Amino acid sequence: IRTVTYFFIFLNLSLAVFEEPAVYPLPFLVTSLIEVLCLLVFFGRLTHFAKVTLRNVFWKDTKNICIMVAILLSLTDLAIYGVLRIYNVSSIRWSRIVRPIFLINFAESRQIRRAFRSIRNTLPEITYVFLLFMFSLLMFSLMALKLFGERNLQTAEGLPYFKNYLEIVFDLYVLVTTANSPDVMMPAFDFSSWYALFFIAFVIVNTYIFMSLFLAVVYNNYKKHLKVRFGEMNCD
């Protein structure tokens, strides 16, 4: 039963690869039939679990309620999408976001739920580091706006360079990952090589210091909650 459940959970999640917009598109009828089959299997597994569980225990378990709600939402969305498709009305499958619920809430996914709880318990403790990082990003973006916004610089595509504050925030956020380096700094560097110091300082502070600190806090807190969880299991 566990293997069958995992297989159909994987099949249901993998439908996103084949549904529009898709990497390998399949006809809507094929993907919809596969999804209905997966939902039938999930409903059958839930019914089987209800047969071997006390009724008051089954209905008090929020995991079972989440699975039933996810099944109903998926079927409703599938029906609405199918009807709109018949009338050539463009729409999106909003129920895709509920598909991971099946992976987390089935009884066979106990280890995944433990890891998920550890991640959830870790989030409040890394909020302060994240807020410090965002504050640094916003301050550097404001500095970039003041440094480059009034110099009428242009990108290689001929677009205004660092004129809009929100666009600056996004560009510098991408620079933290170094995905747009060194392209994002070249217009300023071409104007004056001294402006490279601004981007060097930004990368040192945000990429090397804040990202390392963020990773360390995440790792240590996750490990701490994981140890507490396993300690409770051993006591039980």
C-alpha positions as CSV (number, residue, x, y, z in Angstrom):
1,I,0.0,0.0,0.0
2,R,2.8,2.4,0.8
3,T,4.5,1.8,-2.5
4,V,1.3,2.3,-4.4
5,T,0.5,5.5,-2.5
6,Y,4.0,6.9,-3.1
7,F,3.7,6.0,-6.8
8,F,0.5,7.9,-7.4
9,I,1.6,10.8,-5.3
10,F,4.7,11.1,-7.5
11,L,2.5,10.7,-10.6
12,N,0.2,13.4,-9.4
13,L,3.0,15.8,-8.7
14,S,4.7,15.0,-12.1
15,L,1.6,16.1,-14.0
16,A,2.9,19.7,-13.8
17,V,5.5,18.7,-16.3
18,F,2.9,17.7,-18.9
19,E,0.0,20.2,-18.2
20,E,-0.1,23.5,-20.0
21,P,2.1,25.5,-19.8
22,A,4.3,22.3,-20.0
23,V,7.8,21.2,-20.8
24,Y,6.4,18.1,-22.5
25,P,2.7,18.9,-23.3
26,L,0.2,16.1,-23.3
27,P,-3.5,16.4,-24.4
28,F,-5.8,17.7,-21.7
29,L,-7.9,14.5,-21.7
30,V,-4.8,12.4,-20.9
31,T,-3.6,14.5,-18.0
32,S,-7.2,14.9,-16.6
33,L,-7.8,11.1,-16.7
34,I,-4.5,10.5,-14.9
35,E,-5.3,13.1,-12.3
36,V,-8.8,11.6,-11.7
37,L,-7.2,8.2,-11.3
38,C,-4.7,9.6,-8.8
39,L,-7.5,11.3,-6.8
40,L,-9.5,8.0,-6.8
41,V,-6.5,6.2,-5.4
42,F,-6.1,8.8,-2.7
43,F,-9.8,8.6,-1.8
44,G,-9.6,4.8,-1.7
45,R,-6.5,5.0,0.6
46,L,-8.3,7.5,2.8
47,T,-11.4,5.2,2.9
48,H,-9.2,2.2,3.8
49,F,-7.6,4.2,6.6
50,A,-11.1,5.2,7.9
51,K,-12.1,1.5,8.1
52,V,-9.2,0.6,10.4
53,T,-9.5,3.7,12.6
54,L,-12.0,4.7,15.2
55,R,-14.4,7.2,13.8
56,N,-13.8,9.9,16.4
57,V,-10.1,9.6,15.9
58,F,-10.3,9.7,12.2
59,W,-12.4,12.9,12.1
60,K,-10.3,14.7,14.7
61,D,-7.1,14.1,12.6
62,T,-6.5,17.3,10.6
63,K,-4.4,15.4,8.1
64,N,-7.4,13.4,6.9
65,I,-9.4,16.6,6.6
66,C,-6.6,18.3,4.6
67,I,-6.6,15.3,2.2
68,M,-10.4,15.4,1.7
69,V,-10.3,19.2,1.1
70,A,-7.4,18.8,-1.4
71,I,-9.4,16.1,-3.3
72,L,-12.5,18.3,-3.5
73,L,-10.5,21.4,-4.6
74,S,-8.7,19.4,-7.2
75,L,-11.9,17.9,-8.7
76,T,-13.6,21.3,-8.6
77,D,-10.7,23.0,-10.3
78,L,-10.5,20.2,-12.9
79,A,-14.2,20.5,-13.7
80,I,-14.1,24.3,-14.0
81,Y,-11.0,24.2,-16.1
82,G,-12.5,21.6,-18.4
83,V,-15.7,23.6,-18.9
84,L,-13.8,26.8,-19.6
85,R,-11.6,24.9,-22.1
86,I,-14.7,23.8,-24.0
87,Y,-15.7,27.4,-24.4
88,N,-12.1,28.5,-25.3
89,V,-11.7,30.6,-22.2
90,S,-8.2,30.9,-21.0
91,S,-7.6,29.9,-17.3
92,I,-5.1,28.4,-15.0
93,R,-5.0,25.3,-12.8
94,W,-4.9,26.9,-9.4
95,S,-5.3,23.6,-7.6
96,R,-1.7,22.6,-8.4
97,I,-0.6,24.3,-5.2
98,V,-2.5,21.8,-3.1
99,R,-0.9,18.7,-4.6
100,P,2.0,18.6,-2.1
101,I,-0.6,18.2,0.6
102,F,-1.0,14.6,-0.5
103,L,2.8,14.1,0.0
104,I,2.8,15.5,3.5
105,N,-0.5,14.3,5.1
106,F,-0.8,10.6,4.2
107,A,0.1,8.2,7.0
108,E,3.0,6.8,5.0
109,S,4.7,10.2,5.0
110,R,5.6,10.4,8.6
111,Q,9.2,11.1,8.0
112,I,8.4,13.9,5.6
113,R,6.0,15.5,8.2
114,R,8.8,15.4,10.8
115,A,11.2,17.2,8.5
116,F,8.4,19.6,7.6
117,R,7.7,20.4,11.3
118,S,11.4,21.0,11.8
119,I,11.5,23.4,8.9
120,R,8.3,25.1,10.2
121,N,9.8,25.5,13.7
122,T,13.0,26.8,12.3
123,L,11.4,29.6,10.3
124,P,10.6,32.0,13.2
125,E,14.1,31.8,14.5
126,I,15.7,32.8,11.1
127,T,13.3,35.7,10.6
128,Y,15.7,38.2,12.3
129,V,18.6,37.2,10.1
130,F,16.3,37.5,7.0
131,L,15.1,40.9,8.1
132,L,18.6,42.1,8.6
133,F,19.5,40.9,5.1
134,M,16.4,42.6,3.6
135,F,17.4,45.8,5.4
136,S,20.9,45.6,4.0
137,L,19.5,45.0,0.5
138,L,17.1,47.9,0.7
139,M,19.8,50.3,2.0
140,F,22.2,49.3,-0.8
141,S,19.5,49.7,-3.3
142,L,18.8,53.2,-2.0
143,M,22.5,54.0,-2.2
144,A,22.6,52.7,-5.8
145,L,19.6,54.9,-6.7
146,K,21.4,58.0,-5.3
147,L,24.7,57.1,-7.0
148,F,23.6,56.1,-10.4
149,G,20.0,57.4,-10.8
150,E,20.8,60.9,-11.8
151,R,23.7,60.1,-14.2
152,N,21.6,59.1,-17.1
153,L,23.4,55.8,-17.6
154,Q,22.1,53.1,-19.9
155,T,22.3,49.3,-20.0
156,A,23.7,47.4,-23.0
157,E,20.1,47.2,-24.3
158,G,19.7,51.0,-24.2
159,L,17.4,51.0,-21.2
160,P,17.7,53.4,-18.2
161,Y,20.1,52.2,-15.7
162,F,19.1,52.1,-12.0
163,K,16.3,54.6,-12.3
164,N,13.5,52.7,-10.6
165,Y,14.0,51.7,-7.0
166,L,12.0,48.4,-7.1
167,E,14.0,47.3,-10.2
168,I,17.2,48.1,-8.4
169,V,16.1,46.0,-5.4
170,F,15.4,43.1,-7.8
171,D,18.7,43.5,-9.7
172,L,20.7,43.6,-6.5
173,Y,18.8,40.6,-5.1
174,V,19.8,38.7,-8.2
175,L,23.4,39.9,-7.7
176,V,23.4,38.2,-4.3
177,T,23.3,34.9,-6.3
178,T,25.9,36.3,-8.7
179,A,23.5,35.3,-11.6
180,N,23.7,38.7,-13.3
181,S,27.4,39.4,-12.4
182,P,29.2,41.3,-13.9
183,D,26.5,42.5,-16.4
184,V,24.6,44.5,-13.8
185,M,27.6,46.6,-12.8
186,M,29.2,47.2,-16.2
187,P,27.3,50.5,-17.1
188,A,28.5,52.0,-13.8
189,F,32.0,50.6,-14.2
190,D,32.2,52.0,-17.8
191,F,31.3,55.4,-16.4
192,S,33.9,55.2,-13.6
193,S,36.0,52.3,-12.4
194,W,35.7,53.6,-8.9
195,Y,32.0,52.5,-8.8
196,A,33.2,48.9,-8.8
197,L,33.9,49.5,-5.0
198,F,30.1,49.8,-4.4
199,F,29.4,46.4,-6.0
200,I,32.4,44.8,-4.3
201,A,31.2,46.0,-0.9
202,F,27.7,44.8,-1.7
203,V,28.8,41.3,-2.7
204,I,31.1,41.0,0.4
205,V,28.4,42.1,2.8
206,N,25.4,40.3,1.3
207,T,26.7,37.3,-0.6
208,Y,29.7,36.3,1.6
209,I,28.6,37.5,5.0
210,F,24.8,37.5,5.2
211,M,24.3,34.3,3.1
212,S,26.9,32.4,5.1
213,L,25.3,33.6,8.3
214,F,21.8,32.8,7.0
215,L,22.9,29.3,6.1
216,A,24.5,28.7,9.5
217,V,21.4,29.9,11.4
218,V,19.2,27.7,9.3
219,Y,21.4,24.6,9.7
220,N,21.9,25.0,13.4
221,N,18.3,25.6,14.2
222,Y,17.1,22.8,11.9
223,K,19.5,20.4,13.6
224,K,18.4,21.5,17.0
225,H,14.7,20.9,16.3
226,L,15.5,17.6,14.6
227,K,17.4,16.4,17.7
228,V,14.5,17.5,19.9
229,R,12.0,15.6,17.7
230,F,14.1,12.4,17.7
231,G,14.5,12.8,21.5
232,E,10.7,12.9,21.9
233,M,10.4,9.8,19.7
234,N,12.9,7.9,21.8
235,C,11.1,8.9,25.0
236,D,7.8,7.7,23.6
